[in-house]
Amino acid sequence: MTRPLSRRSVPTAAFAGSCLLYAAAWVAAAVALPDRVPVHFGFSGEVDRWSGRGELLVGTALVGLLVAGVLALVAFAPVPASMVNVPHKEWWTATPERAERMRAMARADALWLGTATMLLLTCLLVVTTAVADDPEPSLGPWFFAAIGIFLAAVTLHTAYSFVVRYRPDRDGGADG
């Protein structure tokens, strides 16, 4: 019997899942891409640079590994509470318990940002793979919708963090 995910492990599982999804999209791209592929799109969504499949696969593998690695490092590196930048930092660092809670919340925030970022990168890879054979490939509305959703989610989470999540309370903790 498997244990249900704890509240603290959900962000870790989501991040790991988004990394696995990116890896699966990369494998699918390696199988499906033609020899000549779009490797850069302009602001209009139209292709402005083409290259070989190998360049795209090496580039997307490196970007995925770098982004996932940096975000995992940010989330899991043992950082002193004094180096964590959150609203009401003085309140959060006033006791060891609060400081630990702040670090746990910041870790979860980094993992959720990492999940959103890896999902956006996966979307770009999937769209690039899907349009690579089109006579006139472009990112299309789905990718721009994905960017809009990503930006809205990050903006809303940032506002929520400043207004609610890191707000001090009488019980000695904030939401999780």
Phi and psi in degrees as a GROMACS rama.xvg file:
@    title "Ramachandran Plot"
@    xaxis  label "Phi"
@    yaxis  label "Psi"
@TYPE xy
-91.7633  147.591  THR-2
-81.1274  144.432  ARG-3
-68.7783  152.875  PRO-4
-66.4256  135.83  LEU-5
-77.5305  164.041  SER-6
-59.0004  -33.5278  ARG-7
-75.8897  -26.8412  ARG-8
-89.9474  -11.8661  SER-9
-61.1886  -47.2911  VAL-10
-60.9003  -37.1015  PRO-11
-65.2875  -44.6322  THR-12
-64.4479  -39.713  ALA-13
-63.975  -43.5856  ALA-14
-63.9326  -46.4073  PHE-15
-60.8128  -41.5454  ALA-16
-62.5888  -40.9676  GLY-17
-66.9405  -34.5135  SER-18
-67.7857  -41.1043  CYS-19
-65.4446  -38.1227  LEU-20
-63.004  -41.957  LEU-21
-61.6702  -43.7134  TYR-22
-61.8748  -40.7581  ALA-23
-64.6745  -40.6214  ALA-24
-64.8813  -36.1744  ALA-25
-65.6429  -44.2205  TRP-26
-62.4104  -43.3152  VAL-27
-61.7774  -40.0057  ALA-28
-64.4553  -41.1365  ALA-29
-60.5512  -32.7955  ALA-30
-81.6208  -39.6898  VAL-31
-94.1395  -22.9777  ALA-32
-68.0727  142.341  LEU-33
-75.5201  177.286  PRO-34
-66.2718  -38.7964  ASP-35
-105.794  125.077  ARG-36
-134.588  154.032  VAL-37
-73.0902  132.533  PRO-38
-117.717  -5.79045  VAL-39
-153.335  140.194  HIS-40
-120.627  141.145  PHE-41
-80.107  -178.367  GLY-42
-62.1147  -25.9116  PHE-43
-77.5366  -12.2512  SER-44
94.6968  -5.42091  GLY-45
-83.7595  149.907  GLU-46
-66.4474  130.845  VAL-47
-122.651  4.21627  ASP-48
-157.115  134.15  ARG-49
-115.338  157.462  TRP-50
-160.228  -170.891  SER-51
-83.2711  159.435  GLY-52
-57.6061  -39.1702  ARG-53
-59.6746  -42.2774  GLY-54
-62.5126  -43.1023  GLU-55
-63.8211  -44.2522  LEU-56
-66.4702  -42.8199  LEU-57
-65.8189  -44.5426  VAL-58
-62.3808  -45.0603  GLY-59
-71.8389  -31.7618  THR-60
-64.7761  -45.9882  ALA-61
-64.2727  -43.4791  LEU-62
-62.8344  -45.899  VAL-63
-60.5974  -46.3187  GLY-64
-64.7456  -42.2635  LEU-65
-65.2083  -49.0614  LEU-66
-63.4236  -47.9615  VAL-67
-62.5201  -41.8583  ALA-68
-65.1186  -45.2552  GLY-69
-65.2233  -44.4324  VAL-70
-67.5787  -36.2748  LEU-71
-66.0331  -40.3271  ALA-72
-62.2622  -44.257  LEU-73
-60.7541  -40.4588  VAL-74
-73.9303  -37.5458  ALA-75
-109.561  -7.26665  PHE-76
-65.9979  137.871  ALA-77
-73.0808  97.7263  PRO-78
-104.127  131.817  VAL-79
-61.8882  146.273  PRO-80
-56.5873  -31.1179  ALA-81
-65.474  -19.8107  SER-82
-95.7776  -4.36007  MET-83
-88.2094  127.67  VAL-84
-102.139  106.772  ASN-85
-137.56  160.139  VAL-86
-62.316  146.726  PRO-87
59.5617  40.1921  HIS-88
-56.5475  -38.3053  LYS-89
-60.4686  -41.6549  GLU-90
-65.1704  -44.4856  TRP-91
-66.7372  -30.5878  TRP-92
-96.0836  6.8013  THR-93
-70.3583  -28.3452  ALA-94
-133.722  153.624  THR-95
-59.7224  -35.6304  PRO-96
-65.8065  -44.7408  GLU-97
-64.2825  -41.8973  ARG-98
-61.6919  -40.8535  ALA-99
-66.5565  -41.2743  GLU-100
-62.2392  -41.7137  ARG-101
-61.6674  -44.5146  MET-102
-63.0043  -40.3404  ARG-103
-64.1788  -41.4265  ALA-104
-66.6253  -42.3293  MET-105
-64.532  -37.6763  ALA-106
-61.6862  -46.6225  ARG-107
-62.0901  -40.8961  ALA-108
-61.1147  -43.6507  ASP-109
-63.1699  -39.0751  ALA-110
-68.1389  -39.4471  LEU-111
-66.6966  -39.2788  TRP-112
-63.8698  -40.9492  LEU-113
-61.8177  -41.398  GLY-114
-61.2378  -47.7155  THR-115
-61.4479  -41.413  ALA-116
-66.5666  -44.1018  THR-117
-66.1327  -35.1908  MET-118
-66.3949  -38.1938  LEU-119
-64.9856  -43.4187  LEU-120
-63.2726  -37.4255  LEU-121
-63.4427  -43.1314  THR-122
-59.2819  -44.9715  CYS-123
-61.5926  -43.3814  LEU-124
-65.3182  -42.069  LEU-125
-64.2093  -45.6837  VAL-126
-64.4181  -43.3896  VAL-127
-59.482  -43.5605  THR-128
-64.8845  -41.9553  THR-129
-66.2651  -34.5514  ALA-130
-97.5869  -2.56569  VAL-131
-58.9358  -31.5179  ALA-132
-92.1702  -6.33336  ASP-133
-64.9138  145.812  ASP-134
-62.6655  -35.983  PRO-135
-129.941  77.0148  GLU-136
-68.8452  143.051  PRO-137
-151.913  162.965  SER-138
-65.8556  -33.9872  LEU-139
74.5794  175.274  GLY-140
-68.2248  -27.0259  PRO-141
-63.7403  -40.789  TRP-142
-69.091  -40.1265  PHE-143
-66.5906  -32.7352  PHE-144
-65.186  -40.7376  ALA-145
-62.7427  -41.3194  ALA-146
-63.9224  -43.0285  ILE-147
-60.5573  -43.8622  GLY-148
-63.9627  -43.6547  ILE-149
-59.4069  -50.0989  PHE-150
-64.1738  -40.1211  LEU-151
-64.8354  -43.1035  ALA-152
-63.4823  -44.5221  ALA-153
-65.639  -41.7991  VAL-154
-63.7793  -46.5241  THR-155
-64.6871  -40.7103  LEU-156
-66.9366  -38.4275  HIS-157
-63.4613  -45.49  THR-158
-63.0166  -44.2599  ALA-159
-58.7684  -42.1299  TYR-160
-62.5266  -43.7187  SER-161
-71.0009  -37.478  PHE-162
-89.98  -36.8069  VAL-163
-121.905  -56.0766  VAL-164
-56.1207  -46.7409  ARG-165
-100.65  15.7982  TYR-166
-71.6  129.847  ARG-167
-63.9497  150.808  PRO-168
-138.285  171.95  ASP-169
-72.4481  -22.5328  ARG-170
-82.4347  -5.8485  ASP-171
90.1662  13.2818  GLY-172
-158.28  168.378  GLY-173
-117.497  -171.15  ALA-174
-68.4744  168.83  ASP-175
